[in-house]
Amino acid sequence: MTRNLKYVVYQEDKYYVSQCLNVDVASFGETIDEAVQNLKEAVELYFENEDAEREYHEVGNALIGESVINA
């Protein structure tokens, strides 16, 4: 089975963090490409156990925003 993944990548110190929007899985790497590749592998492992119930949420268009709040 194939699935389309939507993810976000952001920098945290010297690493790039990749976080999947379809399932609760994240990974990281020293480059953006490495972080994305590691995320793909992590999501494949997430779905590897067919006996376990795995939630997958279809994600349409995604928007990343940034705002400042007083907190």
PDB file of N, CA, C, O and CB in Angstrom:
ATOM      1  N   MET A   1       0.847  -1.176   0.000  1.00  0.00           N
ATOM      2  CA  MET A   1       0.000   0.000   0.000  1.00  0.00           C
ATOM      3  C   MET A   1       0.891   1.237   0.000  1.00  0.00           C
ATOM      4  O   MET A   1       1.910   1.286   0.689  1.00  0.00           O
ATOM      5  CB  MET A   1      -0.963  -0.001   1.221  1.00  0.00           C
ATOM      6  N   THR A   2       0.495   2.220  -0.773  1.00  0.00           N
ATOM      7  CA  THR A   2       1.221   3.482  -0.776  1.00  0.00           C
ATOM      8  C   THR A   2       0.375   4.549  -0.095  1.00  0.00           C
ATOM      9  O   THR A   2      -0.854   4.515  -0.150  1.00  0.00           O
ATOM     10  CB  THR A   2       1.589   3.909  -2.220  1.00  0.00           C
ATOM     11  N   ARG A   3       1.042   5.479   0.536  1.00  0.00           N
ATOM     12  CA  ARG A   3       0.363   6.589   1.222  1.00  0.00           C
ATOM     13  C   ARG A   3       1.115   7.877   0.904  1.00  0.00           C
ATOM     14  O   ARG A   3       2.340   7.890   0.787  1.00  0.00           O
ATOM     15  CB  ARG A   3       0.291   6.349   2.778  1.00  0.00           C
ATOM     16  N   ASN A   4       0.361   8.943   0.769  1.00  0.00           N
ATOM     17  CA  ASN A   4       0.970  10.255   0.580  1.00  0.00           C
ATOM     18  C   ASN A   4       1.218  10.867   1.948  1.00  0.00           C
ATOM     19  O   ASN A   4       0.325  10.898   2.796  1.00  0.00           O
ATOM     20  CB  ASN A   4       0.068  11.182  -0.295  1.00  0.00           C
ATOM     21  N   LEU A   5       2.422  11.348   2.156  1.00  0.00           N
ATOM     22  CA  LEU A   5       2.781  11.963   3.433  1.00  0.00           C
ATOM     23  C   LEU A   5       2.955  13.459   3.262  1.00  0.00           C
ATOM     24  O   LEU A   5       3.521  13.933   2.276  1.00  0.00           O
ATOM     25  CB  LEU A   5       4.067  11.338   4.000  1.00  0.00           C
ATOM     26  N   LYS A   6       2.459  14.182   4.234  1.00  0.00           N
ATOM     27  CA  LYS A   6       2.730  15.612   4.343  1.00  0.00           C
ATOM     28  C   LYS A   6       3.550  15.787   5.610  1.00  0.00           C
ATOM     29  O   LYS A   6       3.268  15.170   6.637  1.00  0.00           O
ATOM     30  CB  LYS A   6       1.396  16.477   4.375  1.00  0.00           C
ATOM     31  N   TYR A   7       4.557  16.627   5.529  1.00  0.00           N
ATOM     32  CA  TYR A   7       5.440  16.808   6.677  1.00  0.00           C
ATOM     33  C   TYR A   7       5.972  18.229   6.707  1.00  0.00           C
ATOM     34  O   TYR A   7       5.907  18.965   5.722  1.00  0.00           O
ATOM     35  CB  TYR A   7       6.602  15.802   6.638  1.00  0.00           C
ATOM     36  N   VAL A   8       6.491  18.585   7.847  1.00  0.00           N
ATOM     37  CA  VAL A   8       7.133  19.880   8.024  1.00  0.00           C
ATOM     38  C   VAL A   8       8.549  19.614   8.515  1.00  0.00           C
ATOM     39  O   VAL A   8       8.789  18.671   9.270  1.00  0.00           O
ATOM     40  CB  VAL A   8       6.334  20.796   9.028  1.00  0.00           C
ATOM     41  N   VAL A   9       9.477  20.447   8.083  1.00  0.00           N
ATOM     42  CA  VAL A   9      10.871  20.343   8.511  1.00  0.00           C
ATOM     43  C   VAL A   9      11.277  21.696   9.074  1.00  0.00           C
ATOM     44  O   VAL A   9      11.051  22.736   8.456  1.00  0.00           O
ATOM     45  CB  VAL A   9      11.814  19.910   7.326  1.00  0.00           C
ATOM     46  N   TYR A  10      11.877  21.664  10.251  1.00  0.00           N
ATOM     47  CA  TYR A  10      12.353  22.900  10.851  1.00  0.00           C
ATOM     48  C   TYR A  10      13.694  22.645  11.523  1.00  0.00           C
ATOM     49  O   TYR A  10      14.026  21.510  11.866  1.00  0.00           O
ATOM     50  CB  TYR A  10      11.324  23.458  11.865  1.00  0.00           C
ATOM     51  N   GLN A  11      14.459  23.715  11.706  1.00  0.00           N
ATOM     52  CA  GLN A  11      15.787  23.583  12.305  1.00  0.00           C
ATOM     53  C   GLN A  11      15.711  23.813  13.803  1.00  0.00           C
ATOM     54  O   GLN A  11      15.087  24.762  14.277  1.00  0.00           O
ATOM     55  CB  GLN A  11      16.777  24.570  11.663  1.00  0.00           C
ATOM     56  N   GLU A  12      16.354  22.930  14.526  1.00  0.00           N
ATOM     57  CA  GLU A  12      16.452  23.029  15.982  1.00  0.00           C
ATOM     58  C   GLU A  12      17.916  22.832  16.342  1.00  0.00           C
ATOM     59  O   GLU A  12      18.431  21.716  16.270  1.00  0.00           O
ATOM     60  CB  GLU A  12      15.527  21.971  16.710  1.00  0.00           C
ATOM     61  N   ASP A  13      18.585  23.908  16.727  1.00  0.00           N
ATOM     62  CA  ASP A  13      20.033  23.906  16.945  1.00  0.00           C
ATOM     63  C   ASP A  13      20.726  23.465  15.666  1.00  0.00           C
ATOM     64  O   ASP A  13      20.488  24.056  14.612  1.00  0.00           O
ATOM     65  CB  ASP A  13      20.422  22.976  18.132  1.00  0.00           C
ATOM     66  N   LYS A  14      21.578  22.443  15.726  1.00  0.00           N
ATOM     67  CA  LYS A  14      22.310  22.037  14.520  1.00  0.00           C
ATOM     68  C   LYS A  14      21.596  20.949  13.718  1.00  0.00           C
ATOM     69  O   LYS A  14      22.115  20.510  12.692  1.00  0.00           O
ATOM     70  CB  LYS A  14      23.689  21.550  14.902  1.00  0.00           C
ATOM     71  N   TYR A  15      20.429  20.509  14.156  1.00  0.00           N
ATOM     72  CA  TYR A  15      19.692  19.437  13.481  1.00  0.00           C
ATOM     73  C   TYR A  15      18.431  19.965  12.801  1.00  0.00           C
ATOM     74  O   TYR A  15      17.905  21.016  13.166  1.00  0.00           O
ATOM     75  CB  TYR A  15      19.322  18.341  14.479  1.00  0.00           C
ATOM     76  N   TYR A  16      17.964  19.226  11.819  1.00  0.00           N
ATOM     77  CA  TYR A  16      16.684  19.483  11.188  1.00  0.00           C
ATOM     78  C   TYR A  16      15.701  18.428  11.697  1.00  0.00           C
ATOM     79  O   TYR A  16      16.003  17.235  11.695  1.00  0.00           O
ATOM     80  CB  TYR A  16      16.800  19.458   9.619  1.00  0.00           C
ATOM     81  N   VAL A  17      14.543  18.872  12.126  1.00  0.00           N
ATOM     82  CA  VAL A  17      13.503  17.989  12.635  1.00  0.00           C
ATOM     83  C   VAL A  17      12.432  17.875  11.560  1.00  0.00           C
ATOM     84  O   VAL A  17      11.982  18.880  11.009  1.00  0.00           O
ATOM     85  CB  VAL A  17      12.905  18.517  13.987  1.00  0.00           C
ATOM     86  N   SER A  18      12.028  16.646  11.269  1.00  0.00           N
ATOM     87  CA  SER A  18      10.953  16.401  10.305  1.00  0.00           C
ATOM     88  C   SER A  18       9.793  15.778  11.063  1.00  0.00           C
ATOM     89  O   SER A  18       9.968  14.804  11.796  1.00  0.00           O
ATOM     90  CB  SER A  18      11.429  15.472   9.124  1.00  0.00           C
ATOM     91  N   GLN A  19       8.607  16.347  10.881  1.00  0.00           N
ATOM     92  CA  GLN A  19       7.430  15.888  11.603  1.00  0.00           C
ATOM     93  C   GLN A  19       6.318  15.612  10.603  1.00  0.00           C
ATOM     94  O   GLN A  19       5.956  16.472   9.800  1.00  0.00           O
ATOM     95  CB  GLN A  19       6.979  16.930  12.661  1.00  0.00           C
ATOM     96  N   CYS A  20       5.782  14.394  10.664  1.00  0.00           N
ATOM     97  CA  CYS A  20       4.711  13.982   9.761  1.00  0.00           C
ATOM     98  C   CYS A  20       3.388  14.565  10.246  1.00  0.00           C
ATOM     99  O   CYS A  20       3.113  14.569  11.446  1.00  0.00           O
ATOM    100  CB  CYS A  20       4.627  12.434   9.665  1.00  0.00           C
ATOM    101  N   LEU A  21       2.574  15.054   9.321  1.00  0.00           N
ATOM    102  CA  LEU A  21       1.269  15.603   9.652  1.00  0.00           C
ATOM    103  C   LEU A  21       0.171  14.546   9.612  1.00  0.00           C
ATOM    104  O   LEU A  21      -0.899  14.750  10.184  1.00  0.00           O
ATOM    105  CB  LEU A  21       0.931  16.728   8.707  1.00  0.00           C
ATOM    106  N   ASN A  22       0.418  13.420   8.945  1.00  0.00           N
ATOM    107  CA  ASN A  22      -0.585  12.365   8.805  1.00  0.00           C
ATOM    108  C   ASN A  22      -0.634  11.420   9.994  1.00  0.00           C
ATOM    109  O   ASN A  22      -1.699  10.915  10.347  1.00  0.00           O
ATOM    110  CB  ASN A  22      -0.321  11.579   7.561  1.00  0.00           C
ATOM    111  N   VAL A  23       0.511  11.181  10.607  1.00  0.00           N
ATOM    112  CA  VAL A  23       0.624  10.294  11.766  1.00  0.00           C
ATOM    113  C   VAL A  23       1.547  10.955  12.778  1.00  0.00           C
ATOM    114  O   VAL A  23       2.303  11.863  12.433  1.00  0.00           O
ATOM    115  CB  VAL A  23       1.160   8.876  11.357  1.00  0.00           C
ATOM    116  N   ASP A  24       1.488  10.509  14.011  1.00  0.00           N
ATOM    117  CA  ASP A  24       2.290  11.110  15.080  1.00  0.00           C
ATOM    118  C   ASP A  24       3.689  10.500  15.091  1.00  0.00           C
ATOM    119  O   ASP A  24       4.035   9.726  15.984  1.00  0.00           O
ATOM    120  CB  ASP A  24       1.605  10.914  16.458  1.00  0.00           C
ATOM    121  N   VAL A  25       4.488  10.860  14.084  1.00  0.00           N
ATOM    122  CA  VAL A  25       5.853  10.350  13.943  1.00  0.00           C
ATOM    123  C   VAL A  25       6.744  11.515  13.560  1.00  0.00           C
ATOM    124  O   VAL A  25       6.360  12.357  12.748  1.00  0.00           O
ATOM    125  CB  VAL A  25       5.938   9.199  12.878  1.00  0.00           C
ATOM    126  N   ALA A  26       7.931  11.564  14.143  1.00  0.00           N
ATOM    127  CA  ALA A  26       8.910  12.595  13.820  1.00  0.00           C
ATOM    128  C   ALA A  26      10.292  11.962  13.776  1.00  0.00           C
ATOM    129  O   ALA A  26      10.506  10.878  14.318  1.00  0.00           O
ATOM    130  CB  ALA A  26       8.863  13.757  14.852  1.00  0.00           C
ATOM    131  N   SER A  27      11.228  12.646  13.129  1.00  0.00           N
ATOM    132  CA  SER A  27      12.613  12.201  13.085  1.00  0.00           C
ATOM    133  C   SER A  27      13.499  13.432  12.934  1.00  0.00           C
ATOM    134  O   SER A  27      13.021  14.563  13.026  1.00  0.00           O
ATOM    135  CB  SER A  27      12.851  11.183  11.917  1.00  0.00           C
ATOM    136  N   PHE A  28      14.790  13.209  12.702  1.00  0.00           N
ATOM    137  CA  PHE A  28      15.696  14.340  12.552  1.00  0.00           C
ATOM    138  C   PHE A  28      16.900  13.912  11.730  1.00  0.00           C
ATOM    139  O   PHE A  28      17.084  12.728  11.448  1.00  0.00           O
ATOM    140  CB  PHE A  28      16.139  14.886  13.931  1.00  0.00           C
ATOM    141  N   GLY A  29      17.723  14.890  11.347  1.00  0.00           N
ATOM    142  CA  GLY A  29      18.955  14.627  10.616  1.00  0.00           C
ATOM    143  C   GLY A  29      19.817  15.868  10.602  1.00  0.00           C
ATOM    144  O   GLY A  29      19.393  16.948  11.013  1.00  0.00           O
ATOM    145  N   GLU A  30      21.033  15.696  10.122  1.00  0.00           N
ATOM    146  CA  GLU A  30      21.964  16.823  10.052  1.00  0.00           C
ATOM    147  C   GLU A  30      21.697  17.711   8.832  1.00  0.00           C
ATOM    148  O   GLU A  30      22.153  18.853   8.787  1.00  0.00           O
ATOM    149  CB  GLU A  30      23.402  16.311  10.014  1.00  0.00           C
ATOM    150  N   THR A  31      20.961  17.193   7.847  1.00  0.00           N
ATOM    151  CA  THR A  31      20.564  17.970   6.675  1.00  0.00           C
ATOM    152  C   THR A  31      19.048  17.796   6.497  1.00  0.00           C
ATOM    153  O   THR A  31      18.441  16.909   7.096  1.00  0.00           O
ATOM    154  CB  THR A  31      21.358  17.511   5.379  1.00  0.00           C
ATOM    155  N   ILE A  32      18.459  18.643   5.679  1.00  0.00           N
ATOM    156  CA  ILE A  32      17.029  18.519   5.397  1.00  0.00           C
ATOM    157  C   ILE A  32      16.745  17.181   4.723  1.00  0.00           C
ATOM    158  O   ILE A  32      15.803  16.483   5.097  1.00  0.00           O
ATOM    159  CB  ILE A  32      16.541  19.687   4.506  1.00  0.00           C
ATOM    160  N   ASP A  33      17.554  16.825   3.737  1.00  0.00           N
ATOM    161  CA  ASP A  33      17.339  15.557   3.036  1.00  0.00           C
ATOM    162  C   ASP A  33      17.444  14.364   3.980  1.00  0.00           C
ATOM    163  O   ASP A  33      16.652  13.426   3.887  1.00  0.00           O
ATOM    164  CB  ASP A  33      18.345  15.406   1.901  1.00  0.00           C
ATOM    165  N   GLU A  34      18.410  14.394   4.878  1.00  0.00           N
ATOM    166  CA  GLU A  34      18.562  13.299   5.837  1.00  0.00           C
ATOM    167  C   GLU A  34      17.365  13.239   6.790  1.00  0.00           C
ATOM    168  O   GLU A  34      16.894  12.152   7.126  1.00  0.00           O
ATOM    169  CB  GLU A  34      19.870  13.463   6.635  1.00  0.00           C
ATOM    170  N   ALA A  35      16.881  14.381   7.218  1.00  0.00           N
ATOM    171  CA  ALA A  35      15.721  14.412   8.113  1.00  0.00           C
ATOM    172  C   ALA A  35      14.487  13.843   7.416  1.00  0.00           C
ATOM    173  O   ALA A  35      13.719  13.107   8.036  1.00  0.00           O
ATOM    174  CB  ALA A  35      15.444  15.851   8.592  1.00  0.00           C
ATOM    175  N   VAL A  36      14.284  14.168   6.148  1.00  0.00           N
ATOM    176  CA  VAL A  36      13.134  13.660   5.395  1.00  0.00           C
ATOM    177  C   VAL A  36      13.275  12.159   5.159  1.00  0.00           C
ATOM    178  O   VAL A  36      12.307  11.417   5.325  1.00  0.00           O
ATOM    179  CB  VAL A  36      12.993  14.402   4.047  1.00  0.00           C
ATOM    180  N   GLN A  37      14.457  11.705   4.777  1.00  0.00           N
ATOM    181  CA  GLN A  37      14.671  10.273   4.557  1.00  0.00           C
ATOM    182  C   GLN A  37      14.452   9.490   5.854  1.00  0.00           C
ATOM    183  O   GLN A  37      13.827   8.430   5.840  1.00  0.00           O
ATOM    184  CB  GLN A  37      16.092  10.016   4.012  1.00  0.00           C
ATOM    185  N   ASN A  38      14.959  10.002   6.958  1.00  0.00           N
ATOM    186  CA  ASN A  38      14.763   9.341   8.252  1.00  0.00           C
ATOM    187  C   ASN A  38      13.290   9.304   8.641  1.00  0.00           C
ATOM    188  O   ASN A  38      12.828   8.333   9.241  1.00  0.00           O
ATOM    189  CB  ASN A  38      15.570  10.052   9.340  1.00  0.00           C
ATOM    190  N   LEU A  39      12.554  10.359   8.300  1.00  0.00           N
ATOM    191  CA  LEU A  39      11.116  10.383   8.586  1.00  0.00           C
ATOM    192  C   LEU A  39      10.392   9.317   7.774  1.00  0.00           C
ATOM    193  O   LEU A  39       9.540   8.607   8.309  1.00  0.00           O
ATOM    194  CB  LEU A  39      10.525  11.774   8.285  1.00  0.00           C
ATOM    195  N   LYS A  40      10.717   9.195   6.494  1.00  0.00           N
ATOM    196  CA  LYS A  40      10.093   8.166   5.661  1.00  0.00           C
ATOM    197  C   LYS A  40      10.313   6.782   6.258  1.00  0.00           C
ATOM    198  O   LYS A  40       9.381   5.982   6.347  1.00  0.00           O
ATOM    199  CB  LYS A  40      10.648   8.220   4.230  1.00  0.00           C
ATOM    200  N   GLU A  41      11.536   6.503   6.662  1.00  0.00           N
ATOM    201  CA  GLU A  41      11.844   5.201   7.261  1.00  0.00           C
ATOM    202  C   GLU A  41      11.078   4.999   8.562  1.00  0.00           C
ATOM    203  O   GLU A  41      10.591   3.901   8.832  1.00  0.00           O
ATOM    204  CB  GLU A  41      13.349   5.071   7.514  1.00  0.00           C
ATOM    205  N   ALA A  42      10.969   6.047   9.366  1.00  0.00           N
ATOM    206  CA  ALA A  42      10.260   5.944  10.643  1.00  0.00           C
ATOM    207  C   ALA A  42       8.766   5.685  10.420  1.00  0.00           C
ATOM    208  O   ALA A  42       8.156   4.906  11.153  1.00  0.00           O
ATOM    209  CB  ALA A  42      10.459   7.229  11.472  1.00  0.00           C
ATOM    210  N   VAL A  43       8.177   6.330   9.415  1.00  0.00           N
ATOM    211  CA  VAL A  43       6.755   6.124   9.134  1.00  0.00           C
ATOM    212  C   VAL A  43       6.530   4.717   8.577  1.00  0.00           C
ATOM    213  O   VAL A  43       5.530   4.077   8.903  1.00  0.00           O
ATOM    214  CB  VAL A  43       6.231   7.192   8.137  1.00  0.00           C
ATOM    215  N   GLU A  44       7.441   4.233   7.747  1.00  0.00           N
ATOM    216  CA  GLU A  44       7.323   2.856   7.252  1.00  0.00           C
ATOM    217  C   GLU A  44       7.371   1.863   8.409  1.00  0.00           C
ATOM    218  O   GLU A  44       6.607   0.897   8.424  1.00  0.00           O
ATOM    219  CB  GLU A  44       8.446   2.545   6.239  1.00  0.00           C
ATOM    220  N   LEU A  45       8.251   2.086   9.371  1.00  0.00           N
ATOM    221  CA  LEU A  45       8.315   1.220  10.544  1.00  0.00           C
ATOM    222  C   LEU A  45       7.039   1.321  11.368  1.00  0.00           C
ATOM    223  O   LEU A  45       6.577   0.328  11.929  1.00  0.00           O
ATOM    224  CB  LEU A  45       9.527   1.577  11.405  1.00  0.00           C
ATOM    225  N   TYR A  46       6.476   2.508  11.441  1.00  0.00           N
ATOM    226  CA  TYR A  46       5.227   2.729  12.169  1.00  0.00           C
ATOM    227  C   TYR A  46       4.117   1.837  11.620  1.00  0.00           C
ATOM    228  O   TYR A  46       3.326   1.282  12.382  1.00  0.00           O
ATOM    229  CB  TYR A  46       4.810   4.208  12.088  1.00  0.00           C
ATOM    230  N   PHE A  47       4.062   1.701  10.291  1.00  0.00           N
ATOM    231  CA  PHE A  47       3.013   0.909   9.658  1.00  0.00           C
ATOM    232  C   PHE A  47       3.401  -0.556   9.459  1.00  0.00           C
ATOM    233  O   PHE A  47       2.582  -1.348   8.992  1.00  0.00           O
ATOM    234  CB  PHE A  47       2.655   1.515   8.332  1.00  0.00           C
ATOM    235  N   GLU A  48       4.621  -0.925   9.801  1.00  0.00           N
ATOM    236  CA  GLU A  48       5.108  -2.276   9.545  1.00  0.00           C
ATOM    237  C   GLU A  48       4.302  -3.356  10.271  1.00  0.00           C
ATOM    238  O   GLU A  48       4.035  -4.410   9.693  1.00  0.00           O
ATOM    239  CB  GLU A  48       6.551  -2.375   9.948  1.00  0.00           C
ATOM    240  N   ASN A  49       3.917  -3.118  11.506  1.00  0.00           N
ATOM    241  CA  ASN A  49       3.162  -4.090  12.281  1.00  0.00           C
ATOM    242  C   ASN A  49       1.688  -3.992  11.891  1.00  0.00           C
ATOM    243  O   ASN A  49       0.969  -3.122  12.382  1.00  0.00           O
ATOM    244  CB  ASN A  49       3.354  -3.858  13.809  1.00  0.00           C
ATOM    245  N   GLU A  50       1.245  -4.877  11.017  1.00  0.00           N
ATOM    246  CA  GLU A  50      -0.124  -4.828  10.510  1.00  0.00           C
ATOM    247  C   GLU A  50      -1.161  -5.215  11.557  1.00  0.00           C
ATOM    248  O   GLU A  50      -2.339  -4.898  11.395  1.00  0.00           O
ATOM    249  CB  GLU A  50      -0.255  -5.734   9.318  1.00  0.00           C
ATOM    250  N   ASP A  51      -0.751  -5.892  12.627  1.00  0.00           N
ATOM    251  CA  ASP A  51      -1.698  -6.302  13.665  1.00  0.00           C
ATOM    252  C   ASP A  51      -2.117  -5.137  14.559  1.00  0.00           C
ATOM    253  O   ASP A  51      -3.193  -5.161  15.156  1.00  0.00           O
ATOM    254  CB  ASP A  51      -1.092  -7.405  14.513  1.00  0.00           C
ATOM    255  N   ALA A  52      -1.277  -4.139  14.646  1.00  0.00           N
ATOM    256  CA  ALA A  52      -1.572  -2.990  15.508  1.00  0.00           C
ATOM    257  C   ALA A  52      -2.434  -1.983  14.740  1.00  0.00           C
ATOM    258  O   ALA A  52      -2.281  -1.812  13.531  1.00  0.00           O
ATOM    259  CB  ALA A  52      -0.253  -2.318  16.009  1.00  0.00           C
ATOM    260  N   GLU A  53      -3.330  -1.330  15.455  1.00  0.00           N
ATOM    261  CA  GLU A  53      -4.140  -0.294  14.830  1.00  0.00           C
ATOM    262  C   GLU A  53      -3.303   0.970  14.680  1.00  0.00           C
ATOM    263  O   GLU A  53      -2.741   1.475  15.652  1.00  0.00           O
ATOM    264  CB  GLU A  53      -5.423  -0.013  15.659  1.00  0.00           C
ATOM    265  N   ARG A  54      -3.229   1.458  13.487  1.00  0.00           N
ATOM    266  CA  ARG A  54      -2.456   2.666  13.203  1.00  0.00           C
ATOM    267  C   ARG A  54      -3.389   3.709  12.620  1.00  0.00           C
ATOM    268  O   ARG A  54      -4.147   3.428  11.691  1.00  0.00           O
ATOM    269  CB  ARG A  54      -1.274   2.372  12.231  1.00  0.00           C
ATOM    270  N   GLU A  55      -3.332   4.900  13.163  1.00  0.00           N
ATOM    271  CA  GLU A  55      -4.165   5.983  12.652  1.00  0.00           C
ATOM    272  C   GLU A  55      -3.424   6.739  11.560  1.00  0.00           C
ATOM    273  O   GLU A  55      -2.255   7.093  11.712  1.00  0.00           O
ATOM    274  CB  GLU A  55      -4.573   6.940  13.788  1.00  0.00           C
ATOM    275  N   TYR A  56      -4.106   6.973  10.483  1.00  0.00           N
ATOM    276  CA  TYR A  56      -3.583   7.758   9.375  1.00  0.00           C
ATOM    277  C   TYR A  56      -4.631   8.814   9.049  1.00  0.00           C
ATOM    278  O   TYR A  56      -5.792   8.487   8.802  1.00  0.00           O
ATOM    279  CB  TYR A  56      -3.252   6.856   8.120  1.00  0.00           C
ATOM    280  N   HIS A  57      -4.230  10.062   9.049  1.00  0.00           N
ATOM    281  CA  HIS A  57      -5.143  11.166   8.767  1.00  0.00           C
ATOM    282  C   HIS A  57      -4.769  11.769   7.418  1.00  0.00           C
ATOM    283  O   HIS A  57      -3.648  12.235   7.212  1.00  0.00           O
ATOM    284  CB  HIS A  57      -5.094  12.246   9.898  1.00  0.00           C
ATOM    285  N   GLU A  58      -5.729  11.748   6.515  1.00  0.00           N
ATOM    286  CA  GLU A  58      -5.509  12.384   5.221  1.00  0.00           C
ATOM    287  C   GLU A  58      -5.377  13.885   5.456  1.00  0.00           C
ATOM    288  O   GLU A  58      -6.176  14.472   6.187  1.00  0.00           O
ATOM    289  CB  GLU A  58      -6.674  12.062   4.216  1.00  0.00           C
ATOM    290  N   VAL A  59      -4.385  14.500   4.848  1.00  0.00           N
ATOM    291  CA  VAL A  59      -4.151  15.934   5.001  1.00  0.00           C
ATOM    292  C   VAL A  59      -4.269  16.577   3.627  1.00  0.00           C
ATOM    293  O   VAL A  59      -3.612  16.154   2.675  1.00  0.00           O
ATOM    294  CB  VAL A  59      -2.749  16.224   5.645  1.00  0.00           C
ATOM    295  N   GLY A  60      -5.099  17.587   3.530  1.00  0.00           N
ATOM    296  CA  GLY A  60      -5.248  18.326   2.280  1.00  0.00           C
ATOM    297  C   GLY A  60      -4.134  19.355   2.155  1.00  0.00           C
ATOM    298  O   GLY A  60      -2.979  19.080   2.482  1.00  0.00           O
ATOM    299  N   ASN A  61      -4.486  20.520   1.689  1.00  0.00           N
ATOM    300  CA  ASN A  61      -3.500  21.595   1.583  1.00  0.00           C
ATOM    301  C   ASN A  61      -2.993  21.963   2.961  1.00  0.00           C
ATOM    302  O   ASN A  61      -3.760  22.003   3.923  1.00  0.00           O
ATOM    303  CB  ASN A  61      -4.101  22.829   0.884  1.00  0.00           C
ATOM    304  N   ALA A  62      -1.712  22.230   3.057  1.00  0.00           N
ATOM    305  CA  ALA A  62      -1.095  22.581   4.338  1.00  0.00           C
ATOM    306  C   ALA A  62      -0.511  23.985   4.242  1.00  0.00           C
ATOM    307  O   ALA A  62       0.004  24.390   3.200  1.00  0.00           O
ATOM    308  CB  ALA A  62       0.007  21.551   4.733  1.00  0.00           C
ATOM    309  N   LEU A  63      -0.600  24.702   5.322  1.00  0.00           N
ATOM    310  CA  LEU A  63      -0.059  26.051   5.410  1.00  0.00           C
ATOM    311  C   LEU A  63       0.741  26.148   6.692  1.00  0.00           C
ATOM    312  O   LEU A  63       0.279  25.741   7.758  1.00  0.00           O
ATOM    313  CB  LEU A  63      -1.186  27.127   5.365  1.00  0.00           C
ATOM    314  N   ILE A  64       1.925  26.682   6.585  1.00  0.00           N
ATOM    315  CA  ILE A  64       2.735  26.918   7.785  1.00  0.00           C
ATOM    316  C   ILE A  64       2.744  28.422   8.019  1.00  0.00           C
ATOM    317  O   ILE A  64       3.077  29.203   7.128  1.00  0.00           O
ATOM    318  CB  ILE A  64       4.210  26.342   7.632  1.00  0.00           C
ATOM    319  N   GLY A  65       2.374  28.808   9.224  1.00  0.00           N
ATOM    320  CA  GLY A  65       2.324  30.229   9.549  1.00  0.00           C
ATOM    321  C   GLY A  65       3.190  30.535  10.754  1.00  0.00           C
ATOM    322  O   GLY A  65       3.686  29.643  11.443  1.00  0.00           O
ATOM    323  N   GLU A  66       3.352  31.808  10.978  1.00  0.00           N
ATOM    324  CA  GLU A  66       4.111  32.265  12.147  1.00  0.00           C
ATOM    325  C   GLU A  66       3.433  33.516  12.671  1.00  0.00           C
ATOM    326  O   GLU A  66       3.117  34.428  11.907  1.00  0.00           O
ATOM    327  CB  GLU A  66       5.622  32.542  11.794  1.00  0.00           C
ATOM    328  N   SER A  67       3.212  33.554  13.972  1.00  0.00           N
ATOM    329  CA  SER A  67       2.600  34.715  14.601  1.00  0.00           C
ATOM    330  C   SER A  67       3.274  34.986  15.928  1.00  0.00           C
ATOM    331  O   SER A  67       3.929  34.110  16.495  1.00  0.00           O
ATOM    332  CB  SER A  67       1.088  34.508  14.793  1.00  0.00           C
ATOM    333  N   VAL A  68       3.113  36.197  16.421  1.00  0.00           N
ATOM    334  CA  VAL A  68       3.631  36.591  17.722  1.00  0.00           C
ATOM    335  C   VAL A  68       2.439  36.804  18.640  1.00  0.00           C
ATOM    336  O   VAL A  68       1.463  37.449  18.257  1.00  0.00           O
ATOM    337  CB  VAL A  68       4.521  37.881  17.628  1.00  0.00           C
ATOM    338  N   ILE A  69       2.515  36.258  19.859  1.00  0.00           N
ATOM    339  CA  ILE A  69       1.443  36.447  20.834  1.00  0.00           C
ATOM    340  C   ILE A  69       2.041  36.951  22.137  1.00  0.00           C
ATOM    341  O   ILE A  69       3.241  36.809  22.371  1.00  0.00           O
ATOM    342  CB  ILE A  69       0.653  35.128  21.064  1.00  0.00           C
ATOM    343  N   ASN A  70       1.222  37.530  22.969  1.00  0.00           N
ATOM    344  CA  ASN A  70       1.645  37.937  24.299  1.00  0.00           C
ATOM    345  C   ASN A  70       1.300  36.824  25.260  1.00  0.00           C
ATOM    346  O   ASN A  70       0.125  36.571  25.529  1.00  0.00           O
ATOM    347  CB  ASN A  70       0.980  39.274  24.728  1.00  0.00           C
ATOM    348  N   ALA A  71       2.307  36.161  25.777  1.00  0.00           N
ATOM    349  CA  ALA A  71       2.043  35.051  26.716  1.00  0.00           C
ATOM    350  C   ALA A  71       3.165  34.981  27.727  1.00  0.00           C
ATOM    351  O   ALA A  71       3.147  34.123  28.609  1.00  0.00           O
ATOM    352  CB  ALA A  71       1.902  33.690  25.968  1.00  0.00           C
TER     353      ALA A  71
END
